[in-house]
């Protein structure tokens, strides 16, 4: 079988297929595996794990399902969500058996209980590539740019791919299925402008190979598309993201109690909602910039293992700013000090009263977690905007990961998993569900591509 794309979904498909005895050719357009997965915050959403139980966290499949549907505003495919929920514990156990080690369990966007299992994405992806290689059944070909899917006629099965390896054109054929796991199109300015012109202000921050190759190849065969109307950036990226070397540019102090203010020093949104919705909200603010404002109490919740919550690291790097007084932090970022003081005091009054009259914030994330007053010096500010780390939409698939055409009919021999599939997320996004779906549906795609036989 053939897998196109060496990110997390592609590697999971390849490992699963190899474990079933298949010979796998994995085509990666760049010189190394990783895709956008290696740039991620390294959080996977699982419910009911041993780590949660050890931390006395109450969570279950019903809560997970409800949170996924709520984050997607009921616009996500119910069958795909149920498949995720039904398969997630098996996926968690599978990762543990492969040697994956999670560092902590965190509360994050869209969670009604802490369930974001944290790891270092670079180490994770290196381990997954190693597991594919040691199987002895996965041949990874780098600098392999897939250009067209091959079939003998419009009704025939997909039998292979036309590809350029180190610039040389060749065709590779599969006796079993072909799995598309080629990522999204955040690096394709024309596709972003076509499908999501409202996101053109976002900073592109994703794998260099995310130019929509897989989506276009499937689209050329008549594949349906899902969720393109819901493309959203990710809130929390520093405005200097990508301008100098480094990782972990995104921080989410809002889910630890910070507030968001715009350049007028005014709150403008319920800070506890999905960071995809926060991404849209910041794009509507002056210069698409906001500031995460918080005090020492929030700073004390900094994590040493979860990149999104490594506030101390951001401070040491000079991205997180600090001053002894609220007036000082206002001057540091160019805000009106009187206006910021009034905003903080108004918010603290809401916390004391137990009711956010302006935006209805009831918790740290999706109603979970108690709001805290901001009053302990020193003060901190993290300049933030929206980054397009992934497009989270794409070809239509069913629960078996078969790619469906515009009439809802499976395209024989073609499967897809990961970021380039649509239908699972819906309007927004629950933290950890992207890497989670790469594992779950990548495995499903691998199994079904192996089982596929031409008539």
C-alpha positions as CSV (number, residue, x, y, z in Angstrom):
1,X,0.0,0.0,0.0
2,X,1.0,3.6,-0.4
3,X,0.9,6.4,2.2
4,X,1.2,10.0,1.1
5,X,2.5,12.2,3.9
6,X,4.9,11.7,6.8
7,X,3.1,13.5,9.5
8,X,1.4,11.8,12.5
9,X,-1.5,10.4,10.5
10,X,0.7,9.0,7.8
11,X,3.1,7.4,10.2
12,X,0.2,5.9,12.2
13,X,-1.3,4.5,9.0
14,X,2.0,3.0,8.0
15,X,2.8,1.5,11.4
16,X,-0.7,-0.1,11.6
17,X,-0.4,-1.5,8.1
18,X,3.1,-2.9,8.8
19,X,1.8,-4.6,11.9
20,X,-0.8,-6.3,9.7
21,X,2.0,-7.6,7.5
22,X,1.7,-5.2,4.6
23,X,4.6,-3.7,2.7
24,X,4.2,0.1,2.8
25,X,5.7,2.8,0.7
26,X,5.5,6.2,2.5
27,X,6.1,9.2,0.4
28,X,7.2,12.5,2.1
29,X,7.7,15.6,0.0
30,X,10.2,17.1,2.3
31,X,13.6,15.9,3.5
32,X,12.3,14.7,6.8
33,X,9.1,13.4,8.5
34,X,7.1,15.5,10.9
35,X,4.7,17.7,8.9
36,X,2.8,20.2,11.0
37,X,2.5,17.6,13.8
38,X,6.1,18.3,14.9
39,X,5.3,22.0,15.3
40,X,2.2,21.3,17.4
41,X,1.8,22.0,21.1
42,X,2.0,18.2,21.7
43,X,-1.4,17.7,23.3
44,X,-3.7,14.7,22.7
45,X,-7.3,14.4,24.0
46,X,-8.1,11.2,25.8
47,X,-10.8,10.5,28.4
48,X,-10.7,8.0,31.2
49,X,-6.9,7.3,31.2
50,X,-4.8,6.0,34.1
51,X,-3.1,9.4,34.3
52,X,-6.4,11.2,34.8
53,X,-7.4,8.7,37.5
54,X,-4.1,9.1,39.3
55,X,-4.7,12.9,39.3
56,X,-8.3,12.3,40.6
57,X,-9.7,13.9,37.4
58,X,-13.2,12.7,36.7
59,X,-13.8,12.3,32.9
60,X,-15.5,9.8,30.6
61,X,-16.5,9.1,27.1
62,X,-19.9,10.9,27.4
63,X,-18.1,14.1,28.5
64,X,-15.6,13.8,25.7
65,X,-18.3,13.3,23.1
66,X,-20.3,16.2,24.4
67,X,-17.3,18.5,24.4
68,X,-16.3,17.6,20.8
69,X,-19.9,18.2,19.6
70,X,-20.1,21.4,21.6
71,X,-16.8,22.7,20.2
72,X,-18.0,21.9,16.7
73,X,-21.3,23.7,17.4
74,X,-23.1,20.5,16.4
75,X,-21.8,21.0,12.8
76,X,-19.3,18.1,13.0
77,X,-20.2,14.7,11.7
78,X,-21.7,12.8,14.6
79,X,-20.6,9.4,13.2
80,X,-16.9,10.6,13.0
81,X,-17.1,12.0,16.6
82,X,-18.6,8.7,17.9
83,X,-15.8,6.8,16.1
84,X,-13.2,8.9,17.8
85,X,-14.7,8.4,21.2
86,X,-15.1,4.6,20.7
87,X,-11.5,4.2,19.6
88,X,-9.7,6.7,21.8
89,X,-8.7,4.4,24.7
90,X,-7.4,1.8,22.3
91,X,-5.4,4.5,20.6
92,X,-4.0,5.7,24.0
93,X,-3.0,2.1,24.9
94,X,-1.5,1.6,21.5
95,X,0.7,4.6,21.9
96,X,1.9,3.5,25.3
97,X,2.8,0.1,23.9
98,X,4.9,1.9,21.2
99,X,6.8,3.6,24.0
100,X,5.1,7.0,24.0
101,X,5.4,8.8,27.4
102,X,3.0,11.6,28.4
103,X,4.3,14.2,30.8
104,X,1.1,15.6,32.3
105,X,-2.6,16.1,31.9
106,X,-3.7,19.7,31.3
107,X,-7.0,21.7,31.1
108,X,-7.2,23.3,27.7
109,X,-9.7,24.8,25.2
110,X,-13.0,23.1,24.9
111,X,-12.5,20.7,27.8
112,X,-15.0,20.3,30.6
113,X,-12.3,18.3,32.5
114,X,-8.5,18.3,32.1
115,X,-7.7,15.7,29.4
116,X,-5.0,17.2,27.2
117,X,-2.2,14.6,27.6
118,X,1.1,16.5,27.1
119,X,4.3,15.4,25.4
120,X,7.1,17.0,23.4
121,X,6.1,16.8,19.8
122,X,9.6,16.6,18.4
123,X,10.4,13.5,20.5
124,X,7.0,12.0,19.8
125,X,7.4,12.3,16.0
126,X,10.9,10.9,16.1
127,X,9.7,7.9,18.1
128,X,6.8,7.3,15.6
129,X,9.2,7.5,12.6
130,X,11.5,5.0,14.4
131,X,8.7,2.6,15.0
132,X,7.8,2.7,11.4
133,X,11.3,2.0,10.3
134,X,12.0,-0.8,12.8
135,X,9.0,-2.7,11.5
136,X,11.1,-3.6,8.5
137,X,8.0,-3.1,6.3
138,X,7.9,0.6,5.8
139,X,10.0,2.2,3.0
140,X,10.1,6.0,3.6
141,X,11.0,8.0,0.5
142,X,11.9,11.6,1.0
143,X,11.8,14.5,-1.5
144,X,8.9,12.7,-3.1
145,X,6.3,15.2,-4.4
146,X,3.0,13.4,-5.2
147,X,1.3,15.1,-8.2
148,X,-1.6,12.9,-9.4
149,X,-3.6,9.9,-8.2
150,X,-3.6,7.1,-10.8
151,X,-6.6,5.1,-12.1
152,X,-7.5,3.6,-15.4
153,X,-10.8,5.4,-15.8
154,X,-13.2,7.6,-13.8
155,X,-14.9,4.5,-12.3
156,X,-11.8,2.5,-11.5
157,X,-10.0,2.1,-8.2
158,X,-7.1,4.4,-7.3
159,X,-4.2,2.2,-8.1
160,X,-1.2,4.4,-7.4
161,X,0.4,7.9,-7.6
162,X,2.4,9.9,-10.1
163,X,5.3,11.3,-8.1
164,X,8.6,13.2,-8.5
165,X,11.4,11.8,-6.4
166,X,14.3,14.2,-6.3
167,X,12.8,15.9,-9.3
168,X,12.5,12.7,-11.4
169,X,9.0,11.7,-12.5
170,X,7.8,8.2,-11.8
171,X,4.7,6.2,-11.1
172,X,4.3,4.0,-8.0
173,X,1.5,1.4,-8.0
174,X,-0.3,-0.2,-5.0
175,X,-1.8,-3.7,-4.9
176,X,-3.8,-2.5,-1.9
177,X,-5.2,0.9,-1.0
178,X,-3.7,4.5,-1.1
179,X,-3.8,6.6,2.0
180,X,-3.8,10.4,1.7
181,X,-2.3,12.0,4.8
182,X,-0.7,15.0,3.1
183,X,-1.8,17.7,5.6
184,X,-3.7,21.0,4.9
185,X,-3.1,24.1,2.8
186,X,-2.1,26.9,5.2
187,X,1.0,27.5,3.1
188,X,-1.0,27.9,-0.1
189,X,-2.0,31.5,-0.2
190,X,-4.3,31.0,-3.2
191,X,-6.3,28.2,-1.5
192,X,-6.5,30.2,1.8
193,X,-7.8,33.2,-0.2
194,X,-10.3,31.0,-2.1
195,X,-11.7,29.2,0.9
196,X,-11.0,31.5,3.9
197,X,-10.3,35.1,2.8
198,X,-11.1,36.2,6.4
199,X,-8.0,34.3,7.6
200,X,-5.5,36.1,5.3
201,X,-4.4,38.2,8.3
202,X,-3.2,35.1,10.1
203,X,0.5,34.3,10.5
204,X,1.1,31.0,8.6
205,X,2.8,28.7,11.0
206,X,2.7,25.1,9.9
207,X,4.7,22.5,8.1
208,X,6.5,23.7,4.9
209,X,4.8,21.0,3.0
210,X,1.2,22.1,3.8
211,X,0.3,23.4,0.4
212,X,-2.8,21.4,-0.2
213,X,-1.4,18.7,-2.5
214,X,-3.5,15.9,-1.1
215,X,-6.7,17.9,-1.1
216,X,-6.2,18.9,-4.7
217,X,-5.4,15.4,-5.9
218,X,-8.6,14.0,-4.3
219,X,-10.6,17.0,-5.5
220,X,-9.5,16.2,-9.0
221,X,-11.1,12.8,-8.7
222,X,-14.4,14.3,-7.5
223,X,-13.9,14.1,-3.8
224,X,-16.4,16.1,-1.7
225,X,-15.2,18.8,0.7
226,X,-16.2,19.4,4.3
227,X,-15.7,22.3,6.8
228,X,-14.0,24.7,4.4
229,X,-16.4,27.4,5.7
230,X,-15.1,26.9,9.2
231,X,-11.3,27.4,8.6
232,X,-9.9,29.3,11.6
233,X,-6.6,30.3,12.9
234,X,-5.3,29.6,16.3
235,X,-5.2,32.3,19.0
236,X,-2.2,32.9,21.2
237,X,0.7,33.3,18.7
238,X,3.1,36.1,19.4
239,X,3.1,38.7,16.6
240,X,6.8,37.9,16.0
241,X,6.1,34.2,15.3
242,X,8.4,33.0,12.5
243,X,10.5,36.2,12.3
244,X,13.3,34.6,14.4
245,X,14.2,31.0,15.0
246,X,12.4,29.1,17.8
247,X,9.3,27.1,18.7
248,X,6.5,27.3,21.2
249,X,5.4,30.8,20.1
250,X,1.8,30.2,21.3
251,X,0.7,30.7,24.9
252,X,-2.7,30.3,26.5
253,X,-2.7,32.0,29.9
254,X,-6.4,32.8,29.3
255,X,-7.1,29.2,30.3
256,X,-5.4,29.8,33.6
257,X,-7.3,33.0,34.4
258,X,-5.8,35.8,32.3
259,X,-8.0,38.3,30.5
260,X,-7.8,39.5,26.9
261,X,-7.7,43.2,26.0
262,X,-7.3,45.0,22.7
263,X,-5.3,48.1,21.9
264,X,-8.0,50.1,23.6
265,X,-7.4,48.2,26.8
266,X,-10.9,46.8,26.6
267,X,-12.0,43.2,27.0
268,X,-13.9,42.0,23.9
269,X,-14.7,38.3,24.3
270,X,-15.3,35.4,26.7
271,X,-11.8,34.2,27.2
272,X,-12.8,30.7,28.0
273,X,-14.1,29.7,24.6
274,X,-12.2,27.6,22.0
275,X,-9.0,29.3,20.9
276,X,-10.2,28.9,17.3
277,X,-13.1,31.2,18.1
278,X,-10.6,33.5,20.0
279,X,-8.6,33.5,16.8
280,X,-11.6,34.9,14.8
281,X,-12.3,37.4,17.6
282,X,-8.7,38.8,17.6
283,X,-8.8,39.3,13.8
284,X,-11.6,41.7,14.3
285,X,-9.6,43.9,16.7
286,X,-7.5,46.9,15.8
287,X,-4.4,45.6,14.0
288,X,-5.5,42.0,14.8
289,X,-3.6,42.3,18.1
290,X,-4.5,41.5,21.7
291,X,-2.8,41.2,25.0
292,X,-3.1,38.4,27.5
293,X,-3.0,40.3,30.8
294,X,-2.4,38.4,34.1
295,X,-0.9,38.6,37.5
296,X,1.5,36.5,39.6
297,X,-1.3,34.2,40.7
298,X,-1.8,33.1,37.0
299,X,2.0,33.0,36.5
300,X,2.3,30.5,39.4
301,X,0.3,28.0,37.2
302,X,3.1,27.9,34.6
303,X,4.0,24.4,33.4
304,X,7.4,23.0,32.7
305,X,6.1,20.3,30.3
306,X,3.1,21.7,28.4
307,X,4.4,24.2,25.8
308,X,1.1,26.2,25.7
309,X,1.5,26.9,29.4
310,X,5.3,27.4,29.7
311,X,4.9,31.0,30.9
312,X,8.3,31.1,32.7
313,X,10.1,30.0,29.6
314,X,8.3,32.7,27.6
315,X,9.4,35.2,30.2
316,X,13.0,34.1,30.0
317,X,12.9,34.4,26.2
318,X,11.6,38.0,26.4
319,X,8.3,37.3,24.7
320,X,6.3,37.5,27.9
321,X,6.6,41.0,29.4
322,X,6.5,41.9,33.0
323,X,6.4,45.0,35.2
324,X,5.9,45.6,39.0
325,X,2.7,47.5,38.5
326,X,-0.4,47.3,36.3
327,X,0.3,50.9,35.2
328,X,3.8,49.8,34.3
329,X,2.7,46.9,32.1
330,X,0.2,49.2,30.4
331,X,3.0,51.6,29.4
332,X,5.2,48.7,28.4
333,X,2.8,47.5,25.7
334,X,1.4,50.9,24.8
335,X,-2.0,50.8,26.5
336,X,-3.8,53.6,28.3
337,X,-3.0,52.9,31.9
338,X,-6.3,54.3,33.3
339,X,-8.4,52.3,30.8
340,X,-6.5,49.1,31.6
341,X,-6.9,49.6,35.4
342,X,-10.7,50.2,34.9
343,X,-11.0,47.0,32.8
344,X,-9.2,44.9,35.4
345,X,-11.2,46.3,38.2
346,X,-14.5,45.8,36.4
347,X,-13.5,42.2,35.7
348,X,-12.5,41.5,39.3
349,X,-15.8,42.9,40.3
350,X,-17.5,40.3,38.1
351,X,-15.4,37.5,39.7
352,X,-16.4,38.6,43.2
353,X,-20.0,38.8,42.2
354,X,-19.9,35.5,40.4
355,X,-21.3,36.9,37.1
356,X,-19.5,38.3,34.0
357,X,-22.0,40.8,32.9
358,X,-20.0,41.7,29.8
359,X,-19.3,38.4,28.1
360,X,-20.7,35.6,30.3
361,X,-17.4,34.0,31.2
362,X,-18.2,31.3,33.8
363,X,-14.9,29.4,34.0
364,X,-11.3,28.9,32.8
365,X,-12.3,26.7,29.9
366,X,-15.8,25.8,28.8
367,X,-17.2,26.4,32.3
368,X,-14.5,24.3,34.0
369,X,-12.3,25.9,36.7
370,X,-13.0,28.8,39.1
371,X,-12.3,32.3,37.9
372,X,-9.7,34.3,39.9
373,X,-9.2,37.9,40.6
374,X,-6.2,39.5,39.1
375,X,-4.5,41.5,41.8
376,X,-1.1,40.1,42.8
377,X,2.0,41.9,41.5
378,X,4.0,41.7,39.4
379,X,2.0,41.9,36.2
380,X,2.4,40.2,32.9
381,X,1.4,40.8,29.3
382,X,1.7,38.4,26.3
383,X,1.1,40.1,22.9
384,X,-1.0,37.8,20.8
385,X,-2.6,37.3,17.4
386,X,-3.9,34.4,15.3
387,X,-1.7,31.9,13.5
388,X,-2.8,29.5,10.8
389,X,-1.1,26.3,12.0
390,X,-3.6,24.1,10.2
391,X,-6.7,24.3,8.1
392,X,-8.7,21.5,9.8
393,X,-10.9,20.9,6.8
394,X,-10.8,19.0,3.5
395,X,-12.0,15.9,1.8
396,X,-15.1,14.1,2.9
397,X,-14.6,10.7,4.5
398,X,-16.7,8.1,6.3
399,X,-16.0,6.3,9.5
400,X,-13.8,3.8,7.6
401,X,-11.8,6.7,6.3
402,X,-12.9,6.0,2.7
403,X,-12.8,9.2,0.6
404,X,-16.3,10.0,-0.7
405,X,-17.1,11.8,-3.9
406,X,-19.5,14.8,-4.2
407,X,-22.4,12.3,-4.3
408,X,-21.3,10.5,-1.1
409,X,-20.0,7.5,-2.9
410,X,-16.6,6.0,-1.9
411,X,-13.8,6.4,-4.4
412,X,-12.5,2.9,-4.6
413,X,-9.0,2.3,-3.1
414,X,-8.7,5.8,-1.7
415,X,-8.5,6.6,2.0
416,X,-7.6,9.7,3.9
417,X,-6.7,10.7,7.5
418,X,-5.3,13.7,9.4
419,X,-5.6,17.4,8.8
420,X,-6.7,17.1,5.2
421,X,-10.0,15.5,6.1
422,X,-13.1,17.4,6.9
423,X,-16.2,16.7,9.0
424,X,-14.7,15.9,12.3
425,X,-14.1,19.3,13.9
426,X,-17.0,21.4,12.6
427,X,-17.2,25.1,13.5
428,X,-14.4,25.1,16.0
429,X,-11.9,22.8,17.7
430,X,-11.2,21.1,21.0
431,X,-7.6,21.1,22.1
432,X,-5.9,17.8,21.6
433,X,-8.4,16.4,19.2
434,X,-6.3,17.1,16.1
435,X,-3.3,14.9,17.1
436,X,-5.8,12.5,18.6
437,X,-7.7,12.1,15.3
438,X,-4.4,11.7,13.5
439,X,-3.7,8.6,15.6
440,X,-7.2,7.2,15.6
441,X,-8.1,7.7,12.0
442,X,-4.6,7.1,10.8
443,X,-4.8,3.6,12.3
444,X,-8.2,3.0,10.7
445,X,-6.9,4.2,7.3
446,X,-4.0,1.8,7.6
447,X,-6.1,-1.2,8.4
448,X,-8.7,-0.5,5.7
449,X,-6.1,0.2,3.0
450,X,-4.5,-3.1,3.7
451,X,-7.9,-4.9,3.6
452,X,-8.9,-3.2,0.4
453,X,-8.9,-5.5,-2.6
454,X,-9.7,-4.6,-6.2
455,X,-12.7,-6.3,-7.7
